[in-house]
Amino acid sequence: MLRLFYHKIARYIFRNPMVKRAFLLFLTLITYLCDVRSQLSEPGWPESFLVKTKAAAIIPIKVLNAIDTSYLLAEEAQKGIPNRYGIVQQMDIDIKKDGVKTEIQGRGTIWQYKIQSPQAYSLGIHFIKYFLPAEAKVFIYDETLTKIAGAFTSNNNNSESQLAVAEFKGENAIIEYFEPFNPAFSGELIVGSVSQAYKDMLKAAQIRVGINCTEGTNWQDIKHAVCRMTYHDNQYAYYCTGFLVNNVKIDGIPYFQTANHCISTNSMASNLVTYFNYENSTCTSSDATITQTLSGAVLKATNSYSDFTLLQLNEFPPARYYPYYAGWDASTRSPKSGTCIHHPQGTSKCIALDYNAPKSYASTISWTDENNVVTGTTAPNTHWNVVFDDGGIESGSSGSPLFDDNQRAIGQLHGGSSTNCYFGKYSLSWNYSSNNTNQLQHWLDPDNSGTLTLDGIYMTIKPQASFSTELTHVCVGAPVMFTDESKYSPKQWHWKVTPTSYAFVNGANSNSQNPEIIFNNQGNYTISLTVTNINGTDSITKTNYISAGNIQVALSGLAADSIICGCNLIKYPLIASGAKNYDFKLERTDKIDYVVHSDSLYLSLKPAEKKNGSFTSWVEVTGTFGTCIMTDSLRIKIIMPTNDDIENAIRLQPGRNPAYSNFCASVEKHEPHPSTTSCYSDNAWCPSTKPDSVLKNTIWFTFLGPANGKITLDTRGFNDRITVYDAANYSDIVSGNPSSYIILAANDDRSSTDATSLIQNLSVGPYKAYWLQVDGYNGATGNFDIDLLSNSLEVFPNPSNGQFDIIISNADDGIAELRIISQIGQLLYINHLNVTKEANRFSFDLSSYTQGIYILEAKINGTSSKAKLIIVK
C-alpha cells in the first residue's frame, strides 16, 4: 500500500516545495516512531529530498557485471553449495571523489552515486572505508524514492572503519552522503564491494514450521536470540543462522554464535549483517520484514573441531529489538529433547523439534565441500545427532542453536539431512582447546568461575554512565564539548559542575546529552553525569577532571628514544593533543613528504632518499584553543641501512668489512630466499618458527670473484643467515622469476653451538659480480662484520701511471713477503708487511719505474699469489 501511495502522489509532492517539505517531515516522524528503517540508524531524510539538486540523470552510475543465474544455480546443484545466494563484485568507489557533488547553501555538501544490477533481487553494499564526522549522514534509496535505508551517521563508526549495509531490496541503489560545512574532519566513504542476490530468499518449503505456529508457543522469548545472517567472502554472498549468547557476568556484551563453516575469519565477520526478529506474524502469513539489523562483528573464537564460531557484534542491539541473550549448558548432561530455531534458505524464522532425546553420535563423521571432496572428519561423540519430528533444517540453517529441554543452547548446527542433523557439542566448544581463540569458556566465563550452565535473559539492564572531552586542560572562556559515552541506551542525562563559575553555551543545558560548557575562572572543576533509562539510573563523577587556565599541547606517536625505521615512514602518524587547532612545522622537507589532517601529521620518506641513509629532523606543533597558545616539539631520528634494497648493494672488499647492521631494514617485493629445510647446510636456511619471518630485515652486498676463483664468506656478530646469488643483473634477482638467477650457496648456522653464518671455498668466476643477502633468523637484527677471504692478490687501478693499491687476502693473519720483479727476472723491490683482516690494503708509488709490465708476488702463510703491474706513462 505504501508503494502504491508513493507512486500516485510522488510527482505532485516533489514538485511543490512547501508540500514536499511538510510531507517529508511527516514521514520522518513516522519513520522515527515506527522504526521502518533497516540497520541501526537514526531518523531523518536525505538532504537531496529537501532541496533542489542536480538532475538524477547526471548521477554517476556503476552498472554491475551481468549475473549468469542459470550457471550459478546449476553449479549449486552440481556441487551441493548449501547457502549461497549472491555473487560479489569488488570495486573501489570513493563517494566523495566519484559521486556528483552538490553544495547546499548554509548547510553543507552532498555527494550521490548510483549502483545498478538489472537482474538482482537485492544489493548488499559493503563500505570498506566508513568514518564520518558528527552531523554527517549516509542514506541509500532507490530511484523511485520508495525504499530508503539510513541515516547512517558517526554513531556507526567502529574500530574496523567499515560498514556492511543490510540487503537493499531491488536492482538499484543511490548512495547519498551529506557532510556539514566545517566538519571536525573530512569524512571517508568508500564502497569496497557489492553483492548481487541472484535468487529470492522467500522460496517456500513444505517441511518448514514457522516460529509463530503452534509448535513455537513455548519459544516466544528465546526466539528473539536467533538471527538471520548475511556475509560474503569477497567472491560470493552467503546466508546462515546465529544467535545472541549470554555470559556469566551478564553485562550485555553482544556475543553472537554461529558455525565455523559459516564464518571463520575477521574479514567475513567485518561485513556480517544480522537480522533480528525476521519472522512472519502468524503461522500462515507471509509478512516478515527486514526492519531491525546490525552491521559488523569481530571474531573472538572459532574451532572446526566442533564447528563453532563466537563473534562480538560491533553494535549493541537496542531495546526495541527485544534482544534475548540465550543461555547455554556446557556440561555433559544428556538432554531430554532438542529444538532448533533457524532461518532456512535465509527466509523467515522457523522451528524444528525433536521430542526424543538427542543422541551423542558415536561414529566418525566425514565432511565434504561443494565438490563432494572430504575436507575433514570429526571424532566420535563430538556431535549431537537429532532426528526432528516436526520441521526440518535446510541450507541457511547452519549455525542455528540446538536447545535442550531447559531452553539452553547445547550446540550449533554443523550439517546433515533435512531431518537427521548433527550439532557440534557446546561441552566441547567450551574448553576443548586451551587456546582462548579456539574456546568459549574464556569469553563466556571470563572470571573462570566454573559455571557450566546459564539461563537466557532479556538484556534489560540499567545504563552505565561514562563521558569524555577532547581536552581536560582548557582555556578559560573557550567552549568545551562533553561527549556522552554511556552504554545501554540512556534516555535522560543530568550534568553537574563544581565550582559554579561555568556556563552552558550554544543552546545546551544541564539535561543535554552532549553539552558545551565554558569555564570562566582558572582552577579545577569536578564533573558529574547521571544517566537514566527505563531500567534504572547510574552516575559517574570525575574529580578535578577539568583544569581551566592554559592548555598543554603535546606530540605523540613515537617511542621514548624518538627513533623511526625508514621502512616504516609511510604515512607515519604524529598526533597532537591538548588544543582545538594545530599548526605543524617540519625540518628536512627535502627528505620527508608530509600531509596534515586535523590533529595529525603523516610523514612519508621520499623514495629517492632511501639509499642516502639515516638522518634527523625536528617536528614542531603550535596548538591554539580560544586565546591560549602553546608549542611542543620533538627530534626524530630516521634509521635506514643504505643497502636495504639490492639496487644499492654495498661493494665488499677482500678482507674484513666491518660494522654493518640490518636494524630497520625491510624486504623488497619479490625478494627471494633459499629453501628453509636445514640449519647447517651450504644451500639452505633453518626453518623459521615465526611464519612471517622467513625474510624480515634484509640488506644486500655485492663483490667480485677473486682471481683464484675461490671465496670464503665469514660473518660474525648476531644470529644471521646469508645467501649468495649469481645473476646477470641485480634486477633479475628481485624480478619474481626464479629462472633469472641462481642461488650459489646459503648458510644459517655454522654449527649447533654457533648461530653465525659461514660459506667456505665457494667456486666463483674471476672478476665476476655476485650478490650477498644478509638477514636475521626469525627477524633478528644486530651488528656484524663480513670477512671476504680468498687467498688472493688484488691490484687496482691497473694499468696506472705507477700509483697502485693492492689487497692481500688470506684466511689467516700473517707476515706477507712482497716482491716486484722485472720481465727479465730482476728483483726490483722486496718488503715484509703485517697483514690482518682489518688491515690488508696497501699503497705503492712506482712512478719512478719506466713504462712496462712488472710481476708482483706476495707470499703469506705458505701460499703464493702473483699479479701483473702495468705502468703506462
ABEGO torsion letter per residue (X at the ends): XAAAAAAAAAAAAAABAAAAAAAAAAAAAAAAAAGABBEBBBBEBBAAAABBBBBAAABBBBBBBBBBAAAAAAAAAAAGBAABABBBBBBBBBAAAABBBBBBBGAEBBBBBBBBBAABABBBBBBABBBBBBGBBBBBBBAAGABBBOBBBAAABBAAGBBBBBBBBEABBBBBBBBBBGBABBBBBBBABBBBBABBAABBBAABBBAABAAAAAAAAAAAABBBBBBBAGABBBBBBBBBBBBAAGAGBBBBBBBAAABABAAAAAABBBBBGBBBABAABBABBBABBBBEBBBABBBAAAGBBBBBBABBBBAAAGBBBBBBBABABBBABBBBBBBBGGBBBBBBBBABBBBBBABBBBBBBAAGBBAEBBBBGABBBBBBABEBBBBGABGBBBBBAAGBBAEBBAEEBAABBBBBBAAAAAAABABAAABAAAAABAAGAGBABBBBBBBBBBBBBBBBBABABBBBGBBBBBBBABBGGBABBBBBBOBABBBBBGGBBAABABBBBBBABBEBBBBBBBBBBAAEBBBBBBBGABBBGBBBBBBBGBBAAGBBBAAABBGBBBBBBGBABBBBBBBGAAABBBBBBEABBBBBBBAAAAAAEBBBBBBBBBBBBEABBBBBBBBBBBBBBAAABAAABBBBBBEBBBGBBABGBBBBBGBBBBBBABAABAABBBBBABAAAABABBBBBBBBBBAAGBBBBBBBGBBBBBBBBBBABAAAAAAGBAAABBBABBBABABAABABBBBBGBBBBBGBBBBBBBBBBGGBBEBBBBBBBAGBBBBOBOBBAGBBBBBBBBABBEBBBBBBBBAAGBBABBBBBBBBAABABBBBBAAABBBEBBBBBBBBGGBBBBBBBBBBX
